[in-house]
């Protein structure tokens, strides 16, 4: 079974200080055999929560945005950065 890592970058500057540090960590993790999934949250379509609580009742958000796909990615990972 492969080791799976999810890297989330929330900065709008993917080549800034945080993005550069993340790239370094991911290079090291890849050398250690981790399978990496990277998501730049700033580039995703993520709606604002309106507090309707539908997600609690149904398990699904009323917003049809990228959060559902990101949630699936989170579920299948073993490590998060």
C-alpha positions in Angstrom: 0.0 0.0 0.0 1.4 3.4 -1.0 1.8 6.3 1.4 -0.5 9.1 0.4 0.0 12.8 1.3 -2.3 15.7 0.6 -0.6 19.1 0.4 -2.9 22.2 0.7 -1.6 25.6 -0.2 -3.8 28.5 0.8 -1.6 31.3 -0.4 -2.3 33.3 -3.5 1.5 33.4 -4.1 2.3 29.9 -5.1 5.9 30.8 -5.6 6.1 32.9 -2.4 7.8 31.8 0.8 5.1 29.4 1.9 4.8 27.8 -1.6 8.6 27.5 -1.8 8.8 25.8 1.5 5.9 23.5 0.6 7.7 22.5 -2.7 10.8 21.6 -0.7 8.9 19.4 1.7 7.0 17.7 -1.1 10.3 17.0 -2.9 11.6 15.4 0.2 8.4 13.4 0.8 8.5 12.2 -2.8 12.0 10.9 -2.3 10.7 9.0 0.7 8.1 7.3 -1.4 5.0 9.3 -0.7 2.3 9.6 -3.3 1.5 13.3 -3.4 -1.7 15.2 -4.2 -1.4 19.0 -4.2 -4.2 21.4 -4.1 -3.9 25.2 -4.3 -6.9 26.4 -2.4 -6.6 29.9 -3.9 -7.3 28.5 -7.3 -10.3 26.4 -6.3 -14.0 27.5 -6.5 -15.0 27.5 -2.8 -18.3 29.1 -1.8 -18.9 30.7 1.5 -20.9 28.9 4.2 -24.3 30.4 4.6 -25.1 28.5 7.9 -28.0 26.6 6.5 -26.8 23.4 8.2 -28.0 21.2 5.2 -24.6 19.5 5.4 -25.4 18.3 8.9 -28.8 16.9 7.8 -27.8 15.4 4.4 -24.0 15.1 4.5 -23.8 17.4 1.4 -23.3 21.1 1.0 -25.8 23.1 -1.0 -22.9 24.8 -2.8 -21.8 22.9 -5.9 -18.2 23.9 -5.6 -14.8 22.2 -5.4 -15.1 21.4 -1.7 -16.8 18.1 -2.4 -13.8 16.9 -4.5 -11.4 18.3 -1.9 -13.3 16.4 0.8 -12.9 13.2 -1.1 -9.2 13.8 -1.5 -8.9 14.4 2.3 -10.7 11.2 3.1 -8.2 9.0 1.2 -5.0 10.5 2.5 -2.7 9.4 5.3 -0.9 12.7 5.9 -1.8 16.3 5.4 0.4 19.4 5.0 
